[in-house]
Amino acid sequence: RDPARRAPERALALAQQLVRRYPIAPHQRALALALMTTGQSEKAIATLSLVLPVVAWSGPPGELDLVMDDLDAYREGRIPTDPWPDGDALLAPPPFDPVAAFRDYPAAKPY
């Protein structure tokens, strides 16, 4: 959100690298956002349009609405105000249970 910290070209390079390695929907969304920030709106729209069927078929609830909102914003020539909400279901880390490592450890004699 801080304009002084933005590096659109670096973001684009990182997003392209992510998509080459793991072409999953969140990485495609990141690539579309990076394309949009570098002024490549047509490529951003095309990239995000490819993600729609995947998210509609296998995305978590609410993810399709986020992608559609992004796509609408890109078509209007603007960047979404909050492209990565804090509660994003695809990017949120899994819950952490520190006791599970001890409780579920496969040992003959539990510790």
C-alpha positions in Angstrom: 0.0 0.0 0.0 3.0 2.3 0.4 4.0 3.8 -3.0 7.6 4.2 -1.9 7.9 0.5 -1.4 6.5 -0.5 -4.8 8.7 -2.2 -7.3 6.4 -3.2 -10.2 9.2 -4.6 -12.5 10.6 -6.7 -9.6 7.1 -7.9 -8.7 6.5 -8.9 -12.3 9.7 -10.9 -12.5 8.9 -12.7 -9.2 5.3 -13.4 -10.3 6.5 -14.8 -13.7 9.0 -17.0 -11.8 6.3 -18.3 -9.5 3.9 -19.1 -12.4 6.6 -20.9 -14.3 7.4 -23.1 -11.3 3.9 -23.5 -9.9 1.0 -22.3 -12.2 -1.7 -22.3 -9.5 -4.5 -19.8 -9.2 -3.0 -17.5 -6.5 0.2 -17.2 -8.5 -1.8 -16.4 -11.7 -3.6 -13.7 -9.7 -0.3 -12.3 -8.5 1.0 -12.3 -12.1 -2.2 -10.5 -13.3 -1.7 -7.9 -10.6 2.0 -7.4 -11.5 1.1 -7.1 -15.2 -1.5 -4.4 -14.3 0.9 -2.4 -12.2 3.4 -2.4 -15.1 0.8 -1.0 -17.5 0.0 -4.3 -19.3 -3.7 -4.3 -18.7 -4.6 -6.5 -21.7 -2.2 -9.2 -20.6 -3.5 -8.9 -17.0 -7.1 -9.4 -18.1 -6.1 -12.4 -20.3 -4.2 -14.0 -17.5 -7.0 -13.5 -15.0 -9.6 -14.8 -17.5 -7.7 -18.0 -17.7 -7.9 -18.4 -13.9 -11.7 -18.1 -13.8 -12.7 -21.7 -14.7 -10.1 -23.1 -12.3 -11.3 -21.0 -9.4 -14.9 -21.6 -10.2 -14.3 -25.4 -10.2 -11.9 -25.9 -7.4 -11.5 -22.6 -5.5 -12.6 -22.1 -1.9 -15.8 -20.3 -1.2 -15.6 -16.6 -2.0 -12.5 -16.9 -4.1 -14.5 -16.6 -7.4 -15.9 -13.3 -6.1 -12.4 -12.0 -5.4 -11.2 -12.9 -8.9 -14.3 -11.4 -10.5 -13.8 -8.2 -8.5 -10.2 -8.1 -9.7 -11.2 -8.7 -13.3 -13.8 -6.0 -13.2 -11.2 -3.5 -11.8 -8.7 -4.4 -14.5 -11.3 -3.9 -17.2 -12.0 -0.5 -15.7 -8.3 0.3 -15.9 -7.7 0.3 -12.1 -5.9 -1.7 -9.5 -8.1 -3.1 -6.7 -7.8 -1.2 -3.5 -7.1 -4.4 -1.5 -5.9 -7.0 -3.9 -4.8 -9.5 -1.1 -7.2 -9.4 1.8 -5.8 -10.6 5.1 -8.2 -13.6 5.2 -7.4 -14.8 1.6 -8.3 -18.5 1.8 -5.7 -19.6 -0.8 -2.8 -17.7 0.8 -3.5 -18.0 4.5 -1.1 -20.3 6.3 -2.6 -23.5 7.7 -3.4 -23.5 11.4 -0.5 -24.5 13.5 -0.8 -27.0 16.4 2.5 -27.3 18.3 1.2 -30.2 20.4 0.5 -32.3 17.3 4.2 -33.0 16.6 4.5 -34.7 20.0 1.0 -36.2 20.1 1.1 -37.7 16.6 4.7 -38.7 16.5 4.9 -42.4 15.3 6.9 -43.9 18.1 6.5 -47.2 20.0 6.7 -45.4 23.3 5.1 -41.9 23.2 7.1 -39.2 24.9 
